[in-house]
Amino acid sequence: MSLQVEKMEHNMAKLTIEVSAEEFEKALNGAYMKQKKNISVPGFRKGKVPRQMVEKMYGVEIFYDDAANALIPDAYAKAYDEADIEIASQPKVEVVQIEKGKPFIFTAEVAVKPEVTLGEYKGLAVDKVSNRVTQKEIEERLGKEQEKNARTIAVEGRPVQDKDEVILDFEGFVDGVAFEGGKGENYSLVIGSGSFIPGFEEQLIGAEAEKEVEVNVTFPEEYHAEELAGKEAVFKCTVHEIKAKELPELNDEFASEVSEFDTLDELKADIKAKIKEEKNAEGKRRREDQAVEQAVANASMDVPEAMIDTEVRQMANDFAQRIQQQGLTMEQYMQFTGMTSEKMLEEFKPQALKRIQTRLVLEAIVKAENIEISDERLDEELTKMAEAYKMEVEKLKEFMGDAEKEQMKQDMAVQEAVTFLTDNAVDK
């Protein structure tokens, strides 16, 4: 295999990769061997037709695609290793020459990792962090604990109120005709939860048990069911049960039941300490984000579009995996939200560009400040990981190759760069 690298504008490069005629011939024969059991020609037993006969009948090009598909991945992988550039995108491949008896030639257009020119990154102004905890914040946290431990009781003798849980039947009509998916029986709904389309839940406030009420709504213009989008509808609803939450009293008994503490004062003190800890962590993150954003804004680089596209595809794959973990397919998600693949990829672009720029700038700071992660630091991090995974650290090291350890060092160095930026920042 031979390789030529042509550098292009906007941090793009074209790799011209040539595979010898002998290797191409092997690939052609491999394609024939793979397919021959399925080839049938009159006068020959199935799977016994000579390659020359197949090529004579169907043309010598019949095995070209399979041979090219077999050669390109390995040849590109070798070129990737040999090229004296940092490739930062998936390749755009184009076959230049494919002819029996001649070398197989193809090009791979790729993005090259951009050079970064750092601007000001020391002494950046960031928000001063306050970790003061107010009495109101403590009471709000206690209120949430009350909500978690509330009892749901049946309510009689009064109509539906906000925050109630109701069990109801409903059926929806558009222009007097019932529509598909608009009917429910013994459906549990918390008033004010926002589970139904805007305006539906509010109109149930004041409804009495076992008395039919009509709810008039307009479906949003962006509603996932196109036949209902923007349409006015009437729902005939009957509430069968009304339930309300009964909050426990805030006292020492409550504190001992919901926590490890014996008194309400002790619980409040613990809540205050936790809120302060959260504010410290949030303040640290905010200062880091502000310092990084300014360092990125002050730097300059030319990020190629192909690099952004590669990051966008990775983000889309990650998103699809998260959706699947929630028990949905991407097709279902698209149907429920009205999203399209093209729209999703377009919406990911700004975030993808920000991710790339941030990583490049932080890597440039690592280089400028000679930030290095020692083997000892790496071992400390691996020990923490092993403890988190409840496994022996030596076993974890066995699972990781040199490339993974080097990548981990780079990631740790980038995080050190974030710490460097924040430590060298000043309060606004």
C-alpha positions as CSV (number, residue, x, y, z in Angstrom):
1,M,0.0,0.0,0.0
2,S,1.2,3.5,-0.8
3,L,-0.1,6.8,0.7
4,Q,-0.1,10.4,-0.4
5,V,-1.4,13.2,1.8
6,E,-2.6,16.5,0.3
7,K,-3.4,19.2,2.8
8,M,-6.5,21.3,1.8
9,E,-8.2,24.5,3.0
10,H,-10.0,24.8,6.4
11,N,-8.1,22.0,8.0
12,M,-9.1,19.3,5.6
13,A,-6.8,16.7,4.0
14,K,-7.1,14.2,1.2
15,L,-5.5,10.8,1.6
16,T,-4.8,9.1,-1.7
17,I,-4.4,5.4,-0.9
18,E,-3.1,2.9,-3.5
19,V,-3.5,-0.9,-3.0
20,S,-1.4,-3.1,-5.3
21,A,-2.9,-5.0,-8.2
22,E,-1.9,-8.3,-6.5
23,E,-3.9,-7.3,-3.3
24,F,-6.8,-6.2,-5.4
25,E,-6.8,-9.5,-7.3
26,K,-6.8,-11.4,-3.9
27,A,-9.8,-9.3,-2.9
28,L,-11.6,-10.1,-6.2
29,N,-11.0,-13.8,-5.7
30,G,-12.2,-13.5,-2.1
31,A,-15.4,-11.9,-3.2
32,Y,-15.9,-14.7,-5.8
33,M,-15.3,-17.4,-3.2
34,K,-17.7,-15.7,-0.8
35,Q,-20.5,-15.6,-3.4
36,K,-19.9,-18.7,-5.5
37,K,-22.1,-21.0,-3.5
38,N,-25.1,-18.8,-4.5
39,I,-24.2,-18.5,-8.2
40,S,-26.2,-20.6,-10.7
41,V,-25.3,-21.0,-14.4
42,P,-26.9,-23.5,-16.8
43,G,-24.5,-26.4,-17.4
44,F,-22.8,-26.1,-14.0
45,R,-23.7,-27.3,-10.6
46,K,-24.7,-24.6,-8.2
47,G,-21.5,-23.3,-6.5
48,K,-19.2,-24.8,-9.0
49,V,-19.2,-22.1,-11.7
50,P,-15.6,-21.0,-12.5
51,R,-14.9,-17.3,-11.8
52,Q,-13.9,-16.7,-15.4
53,M,-17.2,-17.9,-16.6
54,V,-19.1,-15.7,-14.1
55,E,-17.1,-12.7,-15.2
56,K,-17.6,-13.5,-18.9
57,M,-21.4,-13.7,-18.4
58,Y,-21.9,-10.8,-16.1
59,G,-18.9,-8.6,-16.7
60,V,-15.6,-8.3,-14.9
61,E,-17.1,-5.6,-12.6
62,I,-19.4,-8.1,-10.9
63,F,-17.0,-8.5,-7.9
64,Y,-15.7,-5.0,-7.8
65,D,-18.0,-3.6,-5.1
66,D,-17.4,-6.5,-2.7
67,A,-13.6,-6.4,-3.3
68,A,-13.5,-2.7,-2.7
69,N,-15.6,-3.0,0.5
70,A,-13.2,-5.7,1.7
71,L,-10.1,-3.6,1.0
72,I,-11.0,-0.1,2.1
73,P,-11.4,-0.5,5.9
74,D,-8.0,-2.2,6.4
75,A,-6.2,0.1,3.9
76,Y,-7.7,3.2,5.5
77,A,-6.7,2.0,9.0
78,K,-3.1,1.6,7.8
79,A,-3.2,5.0,6.2
80,Y,-4.7,6.5,9.4
81,D,-1.7,5.2,11.3
82,E,0.9,6.2,8.7
83,A,-0.4,9.7,7.9
84,D,1.6,12.4,9.7
85,I,-1.6,14.3,10.6
86,E,-4.2,14.2,13.4
87,I,-7.4,13.0,11.7
88,A,-10.5,14.3,13.4
89,S,-13.4,13.0,11.4
90,Q,-14.9,10.0,9.7
91,P,-13.5,9.7,6.1
92,K,-15.4,10.7,3.0
93,V,-14.3,7.9,0.6
94,E,-14.3,8.0,-3.2
95,V,-13.0,5.3,-5.5
96,V,-10.6,6.7,-8.1
97,Q,-9.4,3.6,-9.9
98,I,-10.9,0.1,-9.9
99,E,-9.9,-2.1,-12.7
100,K,-8.8,-5.7,-13.0
101,G,-5.0,-6.1,-13.3
102,K,-4.4,-2.5,-12.0
103,P,-3.8,-1.1,-8.5
104,F,-6.9,-0.2,-6.6
105,I,-6.9,3.5,-5.8
106,F,-9.3,5.5,-3.5
107,T,-9.2,8.8,-1.7
108,A,-10.4,9.6,1.8
109,E,-11.2,13.2,2.6
110,V,-10.8,13.9,6.4
111,A,-10.8,16.7,8.8
112,V,-7.5,17.5,10.5
113,K,-7.3,18.6,14.1
114,P,-7.1,22.4,14.0
115,E,-4.3,24.5,15.5
116,V,-5.5,26.7,18.4
117,T,-4.3,30.2,19.0
118,L,-4.9,30.9,22.7
119,G,-6.1,34.4,23.8
120,E,-6.2,35.6,27.4
121,Y,-6.9,32.7,29.7
122,K,-5.4,33.8,33.1
123,G,-7.1,36.3,35.4
124,L,-10.5,35.8,33.8
125,A,-13.4,37.4,35.8
126,V,-15.9,34.9,37.2
127,D,-18.9,35.1,39.7
128,K,-18.1,35.1,43.4
129,V,-19.7,32.1,45.1
130,S,-22.1,32.5,48.0
131,N,-23.0,29.4,50.0
132,R,-25.3,31.2,52.4
133,V,-28.4,29.1,53.3
134,T,-31.7,30.8,54.0
135,Q,-34.4,29.6,56.4
136,K,-36.8,29.6,53.4
137,E,-34.5,27.1,51.5
138,I,-34.5,24.8,54.6
139,E,-38.3,25.0,54.8
140,E,-38.7,24.2,51.1
141,R,-36.5,21.2,51.4
142,L,-38.5,20.1,54.5
143,G,-41.7,20.6,52.5
144,K,-40.4,18.2,49.8
145,E,-39.7,15.6,52.5
146,Q,-43.3,16.1,53.7
147,E,-44.6,15.6,50.2
148,K,-42.6,12.4,49.8
149,N,-44.1,11.0,53.0
150,A,-47.6,12.3,52.5
151,R,-50.6,9.9,52.6
152,T,-53.2,9.9,49.8
153,I,-56.7,9.9,51.2
154,A,-60.1,9.7,49.5
155,V,-62.0,13.0,49.6
156,E,-65.8,13.3,49.7
157,G,-68.2,16.2,49.9
158,R,-66.2,18.7,47.9
159,P,-65.3,19.3,44.2
160,V,-61.9,18.9,42.6
161,Q,-59.1,21.2,43.7
162,D,-55.6,22.0,42.3
163,K,-53.1,19.3,43.2
164,D,-55.8,16.6,43.7
165,E,-55.4,13.2,42.2
166,V,-58.6,12.2,40.3
167,I,-59.7,9.0,38.7
168,L,-61.8,9.8,35.6
169,D,-63.3,8.6,32.3
170,F,-62.9,10.9,29.3
171,E,-63.7,10.9,25.6
172,G,-62.6,13.5,23.1
173,F,-64.5,14.8,20.1
174,V,-63.5,17.0,17.2
175,D,-66.5,18.5,15.3
176,G,-68.7,16.2,17.2
177,V,-66.8,13.0,16.1
178,A,-64.8,10.9,18.5
179,F,-61.2,10.6,17.5
180,E,-58.8,7.7,17.9
181,G,-56.7,7.7,21.1
182,G,-59.0,10.3,22.8
183,K,-60.7,7.9,25.2
184,G,-59.7,6.7,28.6
185,E,-61.3,4.9,31.5
186,N,-60.4,5.0,35.2
187,Y,-57.4,7.2,34.3
188,S,-55.3,8.6,37.1
189,L,-54.5,12.3,36.7
190,V,-52.8,14.7,39.1
191,I,-54.3,18.2,38.6
192,G,-51.6,20.7,37.8
193,S,-49.1,18.0,36.7
194,G,-49.1,19.2,33.1
195,S,-49.7,15.6,31.9
196,F,-52.5,16.6,29.5
197,I,-52.6,19.3,26.8
198,P,-52.7,22.9,28.1
199,G,-56.1,23.9,29.6
200,F,-57.4,20.4,30.2
201,E,-56.5,20.0,33.9
202,E,-57.4,23.5,34.9
203,Q,-61.0,23.0,33.6
204,L,-61.5,20.0,35.9
205,I,-61.1,22.2,39.0
206,G,-64.5,22.5,40.5
207,A,-65.8,19.3,39.0
208,E,-68.0,17.1,41.2
209,A,-67.8,13.3,41.5
210,E,-70.0,11.4,39.1
211,K,-71.2,14.5,37.3
212,E,-70.2,14.9,33.6
213,V,-68.2,18.0,32.6
214,E,-67.1,19.3,29.3
215,V,-63.5,20.4,28.8
216,N,-62.8,22.6,25.8
217,V,-59.2,22.7,24.5
218,T,-57.2,23.5,21.4
219,F,-54.5,21.1,20.4
220,P,-51.0,22.7,19.9
221,E,-49.9,23.5,16.4
222,E,-46.9,21.2,16.9
223,Y,-48.9,18.3,18.2
224,H,-47.5,14.9,17.3
225,A,-50.7,13.6,15.7
226,E,-51.0,15.8,12.6
227,E,-54.7,15.2,12.1
228,L,-55.3,16.9,15.5
229,A,-52.7,19.7,15.4
230,G,-54.3,23.1,15.9
231,K,-57.8,21.6,16.2
232,E,-60.5,22.5,18.8
233,A,-61.8,19.6,20.8
234,V,-64.3,18.8,23.4
235,F,-63.7,16.2,26.1
236,K,-66.6,14.7,28.0
237,C,-65.2,13.8,31.4
238,T,-66.6,12.1,34.5
239,V,-64.6,12.1,37.7
240,H,-65.2,9.0,39.8
241,E,-62.8,9.5,42.7
242,I,-61.1,12.5,44.2
243,K,-57.9,12.0,46.3
244,A,-55.8,14.5,48.2
245,K,-52.4,14.4,49.9
246,E,-52.3,14.6,53.7
247,L,-49.0,15.9,54.9
248,P,-47.4,14.7,58.1
249,E,-46.8,17.1,60.9
250,L,-43.3,18.6,61.2
251,N,-42.0,17.5,64.6
252,D,-39.4,15.3,66.2
253,E,-41.4,12.2,65.4
254,F,-41.4,13.1,61.7
255,A,-37.6,13.7,61.9
256,S,-36.9,10.3,63.5
257,E,-39.1,8.5,60.9
258,V,-37.6,10.0,57.7
259,S,-33.9,10.4,58.8
260,E,-31.2,9.1,61.2
261,F,-31.9,12.0,63.5
262,D,-34.0,12.1,66.7
263,T,-35.1,15.7,66.6
264,L,-36.4,18.2,64.0
265,D,-33.6,20.7,64.8
266,E,-30.9,18.0,64.0
267,L,-32.7,17.3,60.7
268,K,-32.8,21.0,59.9
269,A,-29.1,21.3,60.7
270,D,-28.3,18.4,58.4
271,I,-30.4,19.9,55.6
272,K,-28.6,23.2,56.0
273,A,-25.2,21.5,55.7
274,K,-26.3,19.5,52.6
275,I,-27.6,22.7,50.9
276,K,-24.4,24.5,51.6
277,E,-22.4,21.6,50.1
278,E,-24.6,21.6,47.0
279,K,-24.1,25.4,46.7
280,N,-20.3,25.0,47.0
281,A,-20.4,22.3,44.2
282,E,-22.8,24.4,42.0
283,G,-20.7,27.5,42.5
284,K,-17.5,25.6,41.6
285,R,-19.2,24.3,38.4
286,R,-20.4,27.8,37.5
287,R,-17.0,29.4,38.0
288,E,-15.4,26.6,35.9
289,D,-18.0,27.0,33.1
290,Q,-17.5,30.8,33.1
291,A,-13.8,30.5,33.0
292,V,-13.8,27.9,30.2
293,E,-16.4,29.8,28.1
294,Q,-14.2,33.0,28.3
295,A,-11.0,31.1,27.4
296,V,-12.8,29.6,24.4
297,A,-14.2,32.9,23.3
298,N,-10.7,34.5,23.5
299,A,-9.1,31.7,21.4
300,S,-9.2,31.3,17.7
301,M,-9.4,28.2,15.5
302,D,-10.8,27.0,12.2
303,V,-13.0,23.9,13.0
304,P,-13.8,22.0,9.8
305,E,-17.4,21.1,9.1
306,A,-16.5,17.4,8.8
307,M,-15.3,17.4,12.4
308,I,-18.5,18.9,13.5
309,D,-20.5,16.4,11.6
310,T,-18.6,13.5,13.2
311,E,-19.3,14.9,16.7
312,V,-23.0,15.4,15.8
313,R,-23.3,11.8,14.7
314,Q,-21.7,10.6,18.0
315,M,-24.1,12.8,20.0
316,A,-27.0,11.3,18.0
317,N,-25.8,7.8,18.7
318,D,-25.4,8.6,22.4
319,F,-28.9,10.1,22.5
320,A,-30.4,7.0,20.8
321,Q,-28.8,4.7,23.4
322,R,-30.3,6.8,26.3
323,I,-33.7,6.7,24.6
324,Q,-33.4,2.9,24.3
325,Q,-32.5,2.6,28.0
326,Q,-35.8,4.3,28.7
327,G,-37.6,1.6,26.7
328,L,-38.3,3.6,23.6
329,T,-37.1,3.2,20.0
330,M,-35.9,6.3,18.1
331,E,-38.9,5.7,15.7
332,Q,-41.3,6.0,18.7
333,Y,-39.5,9.0,20.1
334,M,-39.7,10.8,16.7
335,Q,-43.4,10.0,16.5
336,F,-44.2,11.3,20.0
337,T,-42.2,14.5,19.6
338,G,-42.7,15.3,15.9
339,M,-38.9,15.4,15.6
340,T,-37.1,14.3,12.4
341,S,-33.5,12.9,12.0
342,E,-32.5,15.9,10.0
343,K,-33.9,18.4,12.5
344,M,-32.3,16.6,15.4
345,L,-28.8,16.6,13.7
346,E,-29.2,20.3,12.9
347,E,-30.1,21.1,16.5
348,F,-27.1,19.2,17.8
349,K,-24.7,21.3,15.7
350,P,-24.2,24.3,18.0
351,Q,-23.5,22.0,21.0
352,A,-21.2,19.8,18.9
353,L,-19.2,22.9,17.9
354,K,-19.0,24.1,21.5
355,R,-17.8,20.7,22.7
356,I,-15.0,20.6,20.0
357,Q,-13.9,24.2,20.7
358,T,-13.8,23.6,24.5
359,R,-11.8,20.4,24.2
360,L,-9.3,22.0,21.7
361,V,-8.8,25.0,23.9
362,L,-8.3,23.0,27.1
363,E,-5.8,20.7,25.2
364,A,-3.9,23.8,24.1
365,I,-3.8,25.1,27.7
366,V,-2.5,21.7,28.8
367,K,0.3,22.1,26.3
368,A,1.0,25.7,27.1
369,E,1.2,25.1,30.9
370,N,3.1,21.8,30.6
371,I,0.4,19.9,32.5
372,E,1.3,16.3,32.8
373,I,-0.4,13.4,34.6
374,S,2.1,11.0,36.3
375,D,1.7,7.3,36.4
376,E,1.2,7.6,40.2
377,R,-1.8,10.0,39.6
378,L,-3.2,7.6,37.1
379,D,-2.9,4.7,39.6
380,E,-4.8,6.8,42.2
381,E,-7.6,7.4,39.8
382,L,-7.7,3.7,38.8
383,T,-7.9,2.8,42.4
384,K,-10.9,5.1,42.9
385,M,-12.5,3.5,39.8
386,A,-11.9,0.0,41.0
387,E,-13.5,0.9,44.4
388,A,-16.5,2.4,42.6
389,Y,-16.9,-0.8,40.4
390,K,-16.2,-3.0,43.5
391,M,-13.3,-4.9,41.8
392,E,-9.6,-5.3,42.2
393,V,-7.5,-2.5,40.8
394,E,-5.1,-5.0,39.1
395,K,-8.1,-6.6,37.3
396,L,-9.2,-3.2,36.1
397,K,-5.7,-2.5,34.8
398,E,-5.8,-5.8,32.9
399,F,-8.9,-4.7,31.1
400,M,-7.3,-1.5,30.0
401,G,-4.8,-1.3,27.2
402,D,-2.1,1.3,26.8
403,A,-4.3,3.4,24.5
404,E,-7.1,3.5,27.1
405,K,-4.6,4.5,29.9
406,E,-3.1,7.2,27.7
407,Q,-6.6,8.5,26.8
408,M,-7.4,8.6,30.5
409,K,-4.3,10.6,31.2
410,Q,-5.3,13.1,28.5
411,D,-8.8,13.4,30.0
412,M,-7.3,14.0,33.4
413,A,-4.9,16.6,32.1
414,V,-7.9,18.4,30.4
415,Q,-9.7,18.5,33.8
416,E,-6.5,19.9,35.4
417,A,-6.6,22.6,32.8
418,V,-10.1,23.5,33.9
419,T,-8.9,23.7,37.5
420,F,-5.9,25.8,36.4
421,L,-8.3,28.3,34.7
422,T,-10.5,28.5,37.8
423,D,-7.6,28.9,40.2
424,N,-6.2,31.7,38.1
425,A,-9.6,33.5,37.8
426,V,-10.6,36.6,39.8
427,D,-13.9,37.4,41.4
428,K,-16.1,39.9,39.5
